[in-house]
Amino acid sequence: QGVAECTDMDGMLSMTRDVVGALQQLQMQEAEALQRAEAEAEAHAVTKQRAASAEAETNLARQAHAEEIAAHGVSKAEVERLRQACGEAQEVLQRSQQELTSCQTLNQGLREDLAVSQAGLREAREESLALHASLGQAKSALEAALQAQDAYRKEYYATKE
């Protein structure tokens, strides 16, 4: 029986060693699983933080895009207003050019009228000078005629007496 007991004891010892080995291996696997779970939790937290950061960036990008759309709408309206103002300015410019052409034509007509008037004034001046000279001659002739009449009258009364 001693040998059988010894063999049983050796078997039990071997079994205990196997169980202890299996238990140690299980504890190592559990520690590794715990480390992997912690690493996974840490990676999950980092991923969650990155997702929140990406969501914030997306929201900022959406807001910036909305602001750009609004600014584009304002810019588009301003461009349209400027186009309309440009069209109105071109119309005013065309009317001004037509008015300028009309004024230039009128000015040319006035210059021609002025030239005709100046020529008429020169002629009138020359005629006035001629009339003045003729008036001077007529006055001299009248004076001479009056003197001759007076002399004739004196002679007439002198001979009559």
Backbone torsions as a table, in degrees:
resi	resn	phi	psi	omega
1	GLN	NA	-27.5	-176.9
2	GLY	-64.9	-35.0	-178.8
3	VAL	-75.1	-37.1	179.9
4	ALA	-67.8	-37.7	178.9
5	GLU	-67.3	-37.2	-178.7
6	CYS	-67.7	-39.3	-180.0
7	THR	-68.3	-38.2	177.2
8	ASP	-65.8	-37.9	-178.9
9	MET	-69.3	-40.6	178.2
10	ASP	-66.1	-38.7	178.2
11	GLY	-65.1	-41.4	179.7
12	MET	-67.5	-39.6	179.2
13	LEU	-64.5	-42.5	179.5
14	SER	-65.7	-40.0	178.2
15	MET	-65.6	-40.5	179.5
16	THR	-64.5	-41.6	179.2
17	ARG	-64.1	-42.0	178.4
18	ASP	-62.1	-42.8	-180.0
19	VAL	-65.2	-43.9	179.4
20	VAL	-63.2	-42.0	178.5
21	GLY	-62.7	-44.8	179.3
22	ALA	-64.5	-39.6	178.4
23	LEU	-64.7	-41.8	178.4
24	GLN	-64.9	-41.1	178.5
25	GLN	-65.0	-39.9	177.6
26	LEU	-63.6	-41.9	178.5
27	GLN	-64.6	-38.8	178.3
28	MET	-66.1	-42.3	178.6
29	GLN	-64.4	-38.9	178.3
30	GLU	-65.1	-42.0	178.3
31	ALA	-63.6	-42.6	178.4
32	GLU	-63.6	-42.0	179.4
33	ALA	-64.2	-38.9	178.5
34	LEU	-65.6	-42.4	177.3
35	GLN	-62.5	-43.6	178.2
36	ARG	-63.2	-39.8	179.4
37	ALA	-64.7	-41.2	177.7
38	GLU	-64.7	-42.7	178.6
39	ALA	-63.3	-42.1	177.8
40	GLU	-62.3	-42.6	-179.9
41	ALA	-64.2	-41.6	178.1
42	GLU	-64.8	-44.8	179.0
43	ALA	-63.9	-38.5	177.9
44	HIS	-63.9	-41.4	179.1
45	ALA	-64.1	-42.8	178.7
46	VAL	-63.7	-43.6	178.8
47	THR	-62.7	-41.9	179.2
48	LYS	-63.1	-41.5	178.5
49	GLN	-65.4	-41.6	177.8
50	ARG	-64.2	-39.6	178.6
51	ALA	-64.5	-40.8	177.9
52	ALA	-65.0	-41.0	178.6
53	SER	-64.6	-43.0	178.6
54	ALA	-64.2	-39.8	177.7
55	GLU	-62.6	-42.3	178.3
56	ALA	-63.5	-43.4	177.9
57	GLU	-63.0	-39.8	177.9
58	THR	-62.6	-43.7	178.4
59	ASN	-63.2	-41.7	177.0
60	LEU	-63.1	-41.7	179.6
61	ALA	-64.8	-40.8	177.5
62	ARG	-62.7	-42.9	179.9
63	GLN	-64.2	-44.9	178.6
64	ALA	-62.2	-39.4	178.5
65	HIS	-64.1	-43.4	178.3
66	ALA	-62.4	-40.7	178.1
67	GLU	-65.1	-39.4	177.7
68	GLU	-64.2	-40.4	178.3
69	ILE	-62.3	-44.6	179.2
70	ALA	-63.7	-44.4	179.2
71	ALA	-63.3	-38.5	178.3
72	HIS	-63.8	-40.6	177.4
73	GLY	-60.9	-43.5	179.0
74	VAL	-65.4	-44.8	179.9
75	SER	-62.8	-41.1	-179.8
76	LYS	-63.7	-42.7	177.9
77	ALA	-64.1	-40.3	179.7
78	GLU	-65.9	-41.1	177.6
79	VAL	-62.7	-42.5	179.2
80	GLU	-64.0	-41.7	178.2
81	ARG	-62.8	-41.8	179.5
82	LEU	-66.7	-37.7	176.8
83	ARG	-62.6	-43.8	179.7
84	GLN	-63.8	-44.5	179.0
85	ALA	-62.3	-38.1	178.2
86	CYS	-64.2	-42.8	177.9
87	GLY	-62.0	-43.3	178.0
88	GLU	-63.7	-40.3	179.4
89	ALA	-64.6	-37.5	178.2
90	GLN	-66.4	-38.4	176.9
91	GLU	-63.6	-43.8	178.4
92	VAL	-62.2	-41.2	179.1
93	LEU	-62.3	-43.6	179.1
94	GLN	-63.4	-43.8	178.2
95	ARG	-62.9	-40.3	179.3
96	SER	-64.2	-40.1	178.6
97	GLN	-65.5	-40.6	177.4
98	GLN	-64.7	-41.9	179.1
99	GLU	-65.2	-39.3	177.5
100	LEU	-62.2	-44.5	178.7
101	THR	-61.1	-43.6	178.7
102	SER	-62.5	-43.9	179.3
103	CYS	-64.6	-38.8	178.8
104	GLN	-64.5	-40.8	177.7
105	THR	-63.3	-45.9	178.5
106	LEU	-62.4	-41.4	179.2
107	ASN	-62.0	-41.6	179.0
108	GLN	-63.6	-41.4	177.5
109	GLY	-62.7	-41.8	178.3
110	LEU	-64.6	-37.7	177.5
111	ARG	-63.6	-41.7	178.7
112	GLU	-64.7	-43.0	177.2
113	ASP	-61.4	-39.9	179.5
114	LEU	-63.8	-42.8	179.4
115	ALA	-62.3	-42.3	178.2
116	VAL	-63.7	-43.8	179.7
117	SER	-63.4	-39.9	179.1
118	GLN	-66.2	-38.7	177.5
119	ALA	-64.9	-42.1	177.5
120	GLY	-64.0	-37.9	178.5
121	LEU	-65.2	-41.7	177.4
122	ARG	-61.5	-44.3	179.3
123	GLU	-63.6	-42.6	179.7
124	ALA	-63.9	-39.0	178.9
125	ARG	-64.2	-45.9	178.8
126	GLU	-61.9	-41.6	178.4
127	GLU	-65.2	-39.6	178.3
128	SER	-63.0	-42.5	178.4
129	LEU	-63.6	-41.1	179.4
130	ALA	-65.2	-42.3	178.5
131	LEU	-65.0	-38.7	178.3
132	HIS	-62.8	-43.9	178.3
133	ALA	-64.4	-41.8	179.1
134	SER	-65.0	-38.7	177.5
135	LEU	-62.6	-41.8	178.0
136	GLY	-61.2	-42.7	179.5
137	GLN	-66.9	-40.7	-179.8
138	ALA	-64.4	-39.8	178.2
139	LYS	-63.8	-43.2	179.4
140	SER	-62.8	-42.7	179.8
141	ALA	-65.2	-41.5	178.3
142	LEU	-62.7	-44.4	179.4
143	GLU	-61.0	-43.8	179.4
144	ALA	-65.1	-39.3	180.0
145	ALA	-67.4	-41.3	178.0
146	LEU	-64.1	-41.2	178.6
147	GLN	-65.4	-40.9	179.7
148	ALA	-65.8	-40.1	178.4
149	GLN	-64.5	-43.1	179.7
150	ASP	-63.6	-42.6	178.9
151	ALA	-65.0	-41.0	178.7
152	TYR	-64.3	-42.4	178.9
153	ARG	-62.7	-44.6	-179.9
154	LYS	-62.1	-43.0	-179.1
155	GLU	-67.7	-38.3	179.0
156	TYR	-63.1	-48.3	-179.7
157	TYR	-68.0	-33.6	179.8
158	ALA	-68.8	-37.6	179.2
159	THR	-79.8	-22.8	179.5
160	LYS	-78.4	-27.2	-176.7
161	GLU	-86.6	NA	NA
